[in-house]
Amino acid sequence: MEQSKRQIQVGNLIQEELAKIIQHKFNGLVPGRLLTVTSVRMTSDLSIARINLSIFPSNDGQYIIKEINEKVSKIRFELGNSLRNNLKKIPELVFYLDDSLDYIDKIDQALKS
């Protein structure tokens, strides 16, 4: 389903702010790893943000996503503080693992061998 202009705008805003928050306030969340907010997709009523995170290397990526989802209330609180002038209601946050970097790495390894 295609997203509306408003869904895309809110998603981009949340993606930008989440990247800052994770980098500055939760930088110890995944020590020794590269954590990137790759995309944010909003539901049509803007109540839920589905966030894809890329974790590299992601040998235990599902465990890290589970840990992040357990800290979601603190992350959402920080997001609310930084977006309180832009959004009336801060959406629920749901994090998913984006394993496209692993896929690219596997293809790269296969091409080299």
ZAMARGU-4260 file (C-alpha; in steps of 0.2 Angstrom, whole numbers, plus 5000, padded with zeros to 4 digits):
<rodrens>
0) 5000/5000/5000 | 5007/5017/4995 | 5010/5030/5009 | 5002/5047/5009 | 5013/5063/5009
5) 5009/5065/5027 | 5014/5047/5032 | 5031/5050/5022 | 5034/5067/5031 | 5031/5060/5048
10) 5041/5045/5045 | 5056/5055/5038 | 5055/5066/5053 | 5055/5052/5065 | 5069/5043/5056
15) 5080/5059/5057 | 5076/5061/5076 | 5078/5043/5081 | 5095/5042/5072 | 5101/5057/5083
20) 5093/5050/5099 | 5101/5033/5096 | 5118/5041/5092 | 5118/5053/5107 | 5107/5046/5121
25) 5108/5027/5118 | 5125/5025/5110 | 5129/5011/5123 | 5114/5001/5116 | 5125/4990/5104
30) 5143/4992/5108 | 5155/4989/5094 | 5142/4989/5081 | 5135/5000/5068 | 5117/5004/5071
35) 5107/5013/5057 | 5089/5018/5056 | 5086/5013/5038 | 5067/5017/5036 | 5052/5021/5045
40) 5035/5017/5039 | 5019/5025/5047 | 5002/5017/5048 | 4988/5027/5040 | 4982/5034/5056
45) 5000/5039/5061 | 4998/5029/5077 | 5012/5016/5074 | 5029/5018/5067 | 5038/5003/5060
50) 5056/5006/5061 | 5069/4996/5052 | 5086/4995/5060 | 5102/4989/5052 | 5115/4982/5064
55) 5132/4977/5057 | 5139/4965/5061 | 5122/4957/5065 | 5127/4940/5071 | 5114/4941/5085
60) 5103/4955/5077 | 5087/4947/5083 | 5093/4947/5101 | 5098/4966/5099 | 5081/4970/5092
65) 5072/4962/5106 | 5083/4972/5118 | 5079/4988/5109 | 5060/4984/5109 | 5061/4981/5128
70) 5068/4999/5130 | 5055/5006/5118 | 5047/5017/5132 | 5063/5026/5135 | 5066/5029/5117
75) 5048/5035/5114 | 5050/5047/5129 | 5066/5054/5121 | 5057/5055/5104 | 5043/5064/5112
80) 5054/5077/5120 | 5062/5081/5104 | 5046/5081/5093 | 5034/5089/5105 | 5033/5105/5094
85) 5031/5095/5078 | 5018/5081/5082 | 5003/5081/5093 | 5004/5062/5097 | 5020/5052/5097
90) 5017/5035/5089 | 5020/5018/5096 | 5037/5012/5090 | 5040/4994/5084 | 5058/4990/5079
95) 5063/4977/5066 | 5079/4970/5059 | 5084/4976/5042 | 5097/4962/5036 | 5100/4970/5019
100) 5118/4973/5024 | 5121/4955/5028 | 5113/4950/5012 | 5125/4962/5002 | 5140/4955/5012
105) 5135/4937/5008 | 5134/4941/4990 | 5151/4950/4991 | 5159/4935/4999 | 5152/4924/4986
110) 5158/4934/4972 | 5176/4935/4979 | 5177/4916/4981
</rodrens>
